[in-house]
Amino acid sequence: MKLKIIIPLLTLTFALFAAETNNLQPATSATNAQIKRGQYLVERVCVCEECHSPRNDKGEYDRSQWLQGELIDYKPTRPMPFAAIAPPIAGLPTFAQDKAAVKFFETGTNAQGKTALPPMPQFRLNHDDAVAVVAYLRSLKF
């Protein structure tokens, strides 16, 4: 009798665990078109490399550390909250789920409802563009 109850419970527990584990993984269904669109938006429209990529001694971007984060070398002229570091965004290491990253690019706020410190713009991308940006950034190694 106990075995008839335990096996279904174990099966249900395993199924729920597997479903939850799948929800934590970044989406891998990004298409090539989404990644290319995201690359265009990141590199040509939003110019994220300006703050998030280091430069070499010639002032050129260090492509080996593309979007790996960098110290911000300018400051506001008046006292205000201001980020000293642009964090790495290649691979989106600060976002466990794509849903939270998409929300950030759509609303300018993180999961806690807070905005990033200046000089980070509060982007208001449409949904398709936000998904494309996340697809491109996730495609990069960190």
Steps between C-alpha positions, in 0.01 A plus 500: 500500500776746594685423176191596296512847660877554505567430130247756370627755754861446393400526135311824565791643702746418222272652235458821700876524560574449130246764400645751748857428387399565140354837600835610648696441183534779245298455186698321233241544230638831375512514125792625294284793390430597863870482588597711198228755582620508860859553387390792284306656790780448754786613278346759268196646679564473874882500461540295819872454435561866584473418872504119520817422297860584588734665252861424422790749521412629151145586610347214295253257653660185635292240312637222720311663791194611303223617734684353801460815710723800561568786738309813400764764441281808524297648782207742526581865562258513794467250787243231419464124514728373224643159415877466513500172308309376197442132583557216255201444273640227271295193590283711734659361819286722725172362361412141590196500271438649159162629617666735751752622243226568244305693764809709575540600135126566459445702818841616618443329837639182652310223678485713817352793307817708524673680216871469427718789612596764246660507252304186404202611289156375597421322177140456389542251218200332345459132587652357181805725525548419870485127420755551219739690730475224761555233231817674378641565847428140607683376189824663623737320735582649836 
